[in-house]
Amino acid sequence: MEKMGIGALVVGLVLLGLGGYGVYAFFPDVIAVLKGIIGIIGIVAGLFLVIFGALMIKE
């Protein structure tokens, strides 16, 4: 079990390093994606609030 944990730790560190390099290499694209995700979250939250408000009014 210890060997499996060490292997998972090493693979995790390698993937973390590769992910960090990817973010560094494509930083403008990462910012654009984050802005899009924030917009989508806002739309979904607004939609849920509209539905929740409509259900509250009906009662």
C-alpha positions as MATLAB code, in Angstrom:
seq = 'MEKMGIGALVVGLVLLGLGGYGVYAFFPDVIAVLKGIIGIIGIVAGLFLVIFGALMIKE';
ca = [
       0.000    0.000    0.000;
       2.863    2.384    0.709;
       4.246    1.909   -2.800;
       0.852    2.718   -4.285;
       0.605    5.885   -2.173;
       4.078    7.027   -3.198;
       3.262    6.308   -6.837;
       0.041    8.281   -6.611;
       1.924   11.154   -4.954;
       4.561   11.218   -7.704;
       1.974   11.055  -10.496;
      -0.062   13.771   -8.774;
       2.972   16.049   -8.522;
       3.836   15.487  -12.188;
       0.261   16.269  -13.256;
       0.236   19.340  -11.012;
       3.439   20.567  -12.624;
       2.141   19.951  -16.149;
      -1.131   21.707  -15.316;
       0.735   24.683  -13.892;
       2.863   24.921  -17.020;
      -0.271   24.724  -19.176;
      -1.882   27.567  -17.256;
       1.325   29.623  -17.569;
       1.655   28.926  -21.310;
      -1.980   29.705  -22.154;
      -2.736   32.363  -19.524;
      -4.936   34.653  -21.720;
      -7.071   31.678  -22.737;
      -7.382   30.598  -19.098;
      -8.646   34.066  -18.139;
     -11.188   33.990  -20.995;
     -12.462   30.579  -19.877;
     -12.764   31.728  -16.261;
     -14.757   34.781  -17.351;
     -17.058   32.518  -19.350;
     -17.533   30.162  -16.415;
     -18.406   33.084  -14.131;
     -20.979   34.263  -16.687;
     -22.532   30.804  -16.962;
     -22.747   30.508  -13.164;
     -24.479   33.894  -13.045;
     -27.008   32.842  -15.677;
     -27.781   29.560  -13.905;
     -28.118   31.261  -10.506;
     -30.445   33.878  -12.003;
     -32.548   31.201  -13.661;
     -32.917   29.309  -10.378;
     -33.901   32.507   -8.571;
     -36.534   33.278  -11.214;
     -37.985   29.768  -10.919;
     -37.870   29.923   -7.119;
     -39.576   33.321   -7.120;
     -42.284   32.100   -9.500;
     -42.965   29.111   -7.267;
     -43.151   31.346   -4.189;
     -45.639   33.660   -5.903;
     -47.915   30.747   -6.852;
     -48.267   29.725   -3.212;
];
